Amino acid sequence: MPNITPHVCRHTYCSNMAKSGMNPKTLQYLMGHSDIGVTLNTYTHLGLEDATDELRRMEDLENARKELEKNKEEKPVSQKMFRAI
């Protein structure tokens, strides 16, 4: 069984919050660091899988933007089609 200390839990918490998208300055405040570099460079641990996930997320956002642009080209439904009763 690995040796899990409160300090290890701080690293895990910081990494998980960064991965979830928490604002870095908010995370710095919650961690009690006076320097953002300590929060981002010492306590946040990211890897290749995290980079791959982020690139996939950016690709999904770009695809959604393209879909919205495509839908803007379609003409809106005319209100003449509807009749007030």
DRENZALO-431368 format. One record per atom (N, C-alpha, C, CB): residue in one letter; x, y, z. Coordinates in pm, whole numbers. Last residue first. Glycine has a CB too. Example, Ala and Ser with C-alpha at 12.3 -4.5 7.8 and 13.67 -1.06 7.14 Angstrom:
BEGIN
R  residu       u       v       w
R       S    1285    -225     708
R       S    1367    -106     714
R       S    1290       3     787
R       S    1408     -60     572
R       A    1319    -569     780
R       A    1230    -450     780
R       A    1320    -330     780
R       A    1131    -447     905
This chain:
BEGIN
R  residu       u       v       w
R       I   -5461    3245   -3413
R       I   -5599    3196   -3399
R       I   -5670    3273   -3292
R       I   -5603    3048   -3366
R       A   -5228    3335   -3657
R       A   -5282    3360   -3523
R       A   -5427    3315   -3519
R       A   -5269    3510   -3484
R       R   -5026    3118   -3837
R       R   -5147    3199   -3838
R       R   -5197    3213   -3695
R       R   -5256    3136   -3929
R       F   -4715    3084   -3996
R       F   -4797    3066   -3878
R       F   -4915    3164   -3882
R       F   -4714    3086   -3750
R       M   -4573    3157   -4215
R       M   -4620    3020   -4210
R       M   -4718    2997   -4096
R       M   -4502    2926   -4197
R       K   -4476    3401   -4175
R       K   -4597    3394   -4256
R       K   -4655    3253   -4254
R       K   -4568    3438   -4400
R       Q   -4237    3384   -4058
R       Q   -4351    3390   -3968
R       Q   -4482    3387   -4045
R       Q   -4344    3516   -3883
R       S   -4004    3153   -4191
R       S   -4086    3272   -4210
R       S   -4204    3269   -4115
R       S   -4134    3282   -4356
R       V   -3712    3042   -4041
R       V   -3850    3009   -4077
R       V   -3929    3139   -4087
R       V   -3915    2911   -3974
R       P   -3400    3158   -4183
R       P   -3492    3135   -4072
R       P   -3633    3106   -4124
R       P   -3494    3257   -3977
R       K   -3177    2980   -4392
R       K   -3273    3088   -4377
R       K   -3368    3057   -4262
R       K   -3352    3110   -4509
R       E   -2845    2894   -4304
R       E   -2981    2851   -4334
R       E   -3076    2968   -4308
R       E   -3021    2726   -4250
R       E   -2617    3006   -4201
R       E   -2639    3021   -4345
R       E   -2780    2979   -4385
R       E   -2537    2939   -4423
R       K   -2612    2924   -3942
R       K   -2642    3065   -3967
R       K   -2674    3088   -4114
R       K   -2526    3154   -3924
R       N   -2522    2663   -3959
R       N   -2664    2685   -3932
R       N   -2705    2830   -3956
R       N   -2696    2645   -3789
R       K   -2250    2707   -3995
R       K   -2326    2640   -4101
R       K   -2476    2667   -4083
R       K   -2298    2488   -4101
R       E   -2184    2813   -3747
R       E   -2167    2895   -3868
R       E   -2249    2838   -3983
R       E   -2018    2903   -3907
R       L   -2232    2588   -3587
R       L   -2310    2710   -3568
R       L   -2303    2800   -3690
R       L   -2263    2786   -3445
R       E   -2035    2417   -3688
R       E   -2176    2379   -3700
R       E   -2266    2500   -3682
R       E   -2212    2270   -3596
R       K   -1805    2553   -3610
R       K   -1832    2534   -3752
R       K   -1978    2498   -3775
R       K   -1742    2425   -3809
R       R   -1830    2527   -3332
R       R   -1831    2660   -3393
R       R   -1863    2650   -3542
R       R   -1696    2729   -3373
R       A   -1804    2250   -3307
R       A   -1930    2314   -3268
R       A   -1942    2453   -3329
R       A   -1941    2322   -3114
R       N   -1539    2222   -3388
R       N   -1646    2157   -3465
R       N   -1782    2219   -3433
R       N   -1648    2006   -3436
R       E   -1414    2363   -3181
R       E   -1402    2411   -3319
R       E   -1510    2350   -3407
R       E   -1263    2377   -3375
R       L   -1476    2198   -2963
R       L   -1522    2337   -2966
R       L   -1519    2394   -3107
R       L   -1438    2423   -2873
R       D   -1339    1965   -3038
R       D   -1485    1962   -3024
R       D   -1543    2103   -3028
R       D   -1524    1892   -2893
R       E   -1077    2063   -3022
R       E   -1128    2016   -3151
R       E   -1281    2012   -3148
R       E   -1071    1877   -3185
R       M   -1059    2107   -2749
R       M   -1047    2221   -2841
R       M   -1101    2185   -2979
R       M    -901    2266   -2852
R       R   -1079    1843   -2659
R       R   -1181    1941   -2620
R       R   -1179    2061   -2713
R       R   -1159    1987   -2474
R       R    -844    1739   -2764
R       R    -972    1684   -2808
R       R   -1086    1782   -2776
R       R    -998    1547   -2741
R       L    -659    1884   -2614
R       L    -663    1901   -2760
R       L    -794    1848   -2817
R       L    -545    1829   -2826
R       E    -720    1780   -2361
R       E    -739    1923   -2387
R       E    -745    1950   -2537
R       E    -625    2006   -2322
R       D    -647    1511   -2391
R       D    -786    1546   -2359
R       D    -814    1692   -2391
R       D    -815    1520   -2210
R       T    -371    1544   -2434
R       T    -455    1483   -2537
R       T    -602    1518   -2514
R       T    -437    1329   -2538
R       A    -295    1646   -2186
R       A    -275    1727   -2306
R       A    -362    1674   -2420
R       A    -127    1728   -2348
R       D    -354    1426   -2024
R       D    -423    1553   -2001
R       D    -411    1644   -2123
R       D    -365    1624   -1877
R       E    -175    1239   -2125
R       E    -319    1212   -2134
R       E    -399    1341   -2115
R       E    -361    1108   -2029
R       L      69    1354   -2052
R       L      33    1342   -2193
R       L    -117    1320   -2210
R       L     111    1227   -2258
R       G      -7    1536   -1745
R       G      71    1449   -1831
R       G      20    1448   -1974
R       G      71    1309   -1776
R       L      41    1739   -1452
R       L     -34    1702   -1571
R       L      55    1617   -1660
R       L     -86    1827   -1646
R       H      23    1853   -1138
R       H      91    1749   -1216
R       H       0    1706   -1331
R       H     128    1627   -1126
R       T      81    2120    -931
R       T      -6    2072   -1039
R       T      73    1976   -1126
R       T     -61    2191   -1123
R       Y     277    2203    -752
R       Y     166    2123    -703
R       Y      75    2067    -812
R       Y      84    2206    -610
R       T     475    2339    -903
R       T     512    2243    -800
R       T     397    2149    -764
R       T     559    2317    -676
R       N     362    2509   -1094
R       N     483    2434   -1127
R       N     519    2325   -1026
R       N     597    2528   -1139
R       L     127    2627    -987
R       L     127    2566   -1120
R       L     247    2476   -1146
R       L     123    2673   -1224
R       T     194    2709    -723
R       T      71    2635    -751
R       T      82    2559    -882
R       T     -49    2730    -756
R       V     431    2846    -765
R       V     430    2731    -675
R       V     308    2644    -704
R       V     430    2777    -526
R       G     344    3052    -932
R       G     440    2954    -981
R       G     445    2829    -895
R       G     577    3016    -989
R       I     193    3221    -779
R       I     122    3131    -870
R       I     214    3022    -924
R       I      61    3211    -986
R       D     266    3272    -442
R       D     319    3279    -578
R       D     248    3176    -666
R       D     472    3255    -577
R       S     150    3219    -205
R       S     167    3361    -237
R       S     214    3379    -381
R       S     266    3426    -139
R       H    -100    2971    -152
R       H      31    3007    -207
R       H      37    3156    -237
R       H      61    2926    -334
R       G    -332    2850     -67
R       G    -260    2934      28
R       G    -122    2974     -20
R       G    -249    2865     159
R       M    -508    2711    -221
R       M    -390    2638    -176
R       M    -309    2719     -75
R       M    -302    2600    -295
R       L    -690    2913    -282
R       L    -733    2799    -201
R       L    -616    2718    -145
R       L    -823    2709    -283
R       Y    -525    3078    -442
R       Y    -582    3128    -316
R       Y    -621    3012    -224
R       Y    -705    3218    -345
R       Q    -474    2907    -658
R       Q    -363    2961    -580
R       Q    -413    3007    -443
R       Q    -294    3079    -655
R       L    -735    2877    -753
R       L    -665    2761    -699
R       L    -546    2806    -613
R       L    -617    2669    -813
R       T    -776    3135    -845
R       T    -862    3082    -739
R       T    -794    2963    -672
R       T   -1000    3040    -795
R       K    -584    3140   -1045
R       K    -572    3233    -932
R       K    -660    3190    -816
R       K    -609    3377    -976
R       P    -679    2940   -1226
R       P    -552    2924   -1154
R       P    -535    3018   -1035
R       P    -438    2947   -1249
R       N   -1008    2819   -1217
R       N    -925    2936   -1243
R       N    -796    2925   -1162
R       N   -1001    3067   -1209
R       M   -1051    2475   -1297
R       M   -1058    2583   -1199
R       M    -963    2697   -1238
R       M   -1025    2530   -1057
R       G   -1053    2251   -1460
R       G   -1071    2383   -1520
R       G   -1082    2498   -1422
R       G   -1190    2381   -1605
R       S    -986    2004   -1376
R       S   -1129    2030   -1389
R       S   -1158    2168   -1447
R       S   -1197    2015   -1255
R       K    -713    2023   -1348
R       K    -766    1942   -1457
R       K    -914    1971   -1481
R       K    -747    1795   -1428
R       A    -704    2172   -1110
R       A    -650    2229   -1234
R       A    -706    2156   -1355
R       A    -495    2223   -1235
R       M    -810    1984    -933
R       M    -880    2110    -954
R       M    -832    2178   -1083
R       M    -860    2204    -833
R       N    -614    1781    -948
R       N    -753    1754    -989
R       N    -831    1882   -1014
R       N    -823    1671    -883
R       S    -386    1916    -846
R       S    -388    1863    -982
R       S    -530    1840   -1032
R       S    -309    1732    -989
R       C    -476    1972    -583
R       C    -436    2080    -673
R       C    -440    2033    -819
R       C    -295    2131    -636
R       Y    -520    1711    -481
R       Y    -627    1810    -486
R       Y    -595    1918    -589
R       Y    -650    1873    -348
R       T    -259    1605    -500
R       T    -370    1543    -574
R       T    -485    1642    -589
R       T    -419    1416    -502
R       H    -120    1773    -323
R       H     -80    1764    -463
R       H    -195    1709    -549
R       H      46    1675    -478
R       R    -261    1713     -87
R       R    -258    1851    -138
R       R    -219    1852    -286
R       R    -158    1937     -57
R       C    -200    1442     -53
R       C    -340    1481     -80
R       C    -347    1624    -134
R       C    -426    1468      48
R       V      65    1462      14
R       V      30    1396    -112
R       V    -112    1434    -151
R       V      44    1241    -100
R       H      28    1576     267
R       H      98    1652     164
R       H      70    1593      25
R       H     249    1652     192
R       P     -92    1374     417
R       P    -169    1494     384
R       P    -104    1577     273
R       P    -186    1579     509
R       T      18    1068     250
R       T      27    1168     356
R       T     -64    1286     321
R       T     175    1216     377
R       I      39     738     183
R       I     -40     857     150
R       I     -40     951     271
R       I    -186     818     110
R       N     233     503      63
R       N     234     592     179
R       N     163     722     141
R       N     381     619     229
R       P      57     223     -87
R       P     141     344     -93
R       P     128     428      34
R       P     104     428    -216
R       M      85    -117       0
R       M       0       0       0
R       M      90     125       0
R       M     -97      -1     123
